[in-house]
Amino acid sequence: MEPKYGEKGTVEPDIFALYRRTPFFIEVQRSVYSEKQMREKLDRYEALFQSGIIALEPWQSPERILFPHVLILSDTRYGLPSFPFKVFQAPTFTAFIQSITKPKEKQSSA
């Protein structure tokens, strides 16, 4: 699903997904952006965060309002400042999942 939150120039994530009941905005960035361009893109997410509009989404739980994490899928790693929401970077979704999944401990055979 590609949600829209206003006119052109506002937040336009490529994908919105719930993964293990956690909301994500996913940006698939196959062209190389400058760090300035990526920062401007994420500044739009920060404006959306500040607006509170996300609280009105039908997937929200009334007990706990969540702002989606932003996942940037790109071969380029951007040096970014901190934001009031989590931003992850990975070359693929599989690499992202592997980075957040703790390896299972090997059972010792006795």
Protein Blocks (a to p, Z undefined) as FASTA:
>chain_A
ZZdebdehiacdfbdcdeehiacdddddfbccdfklmmmmmmmmmmmmmnommmmpmkbc
fklccddddddddfbdcdddddfbdcdddfbfklmmmmmpccddddddZZ
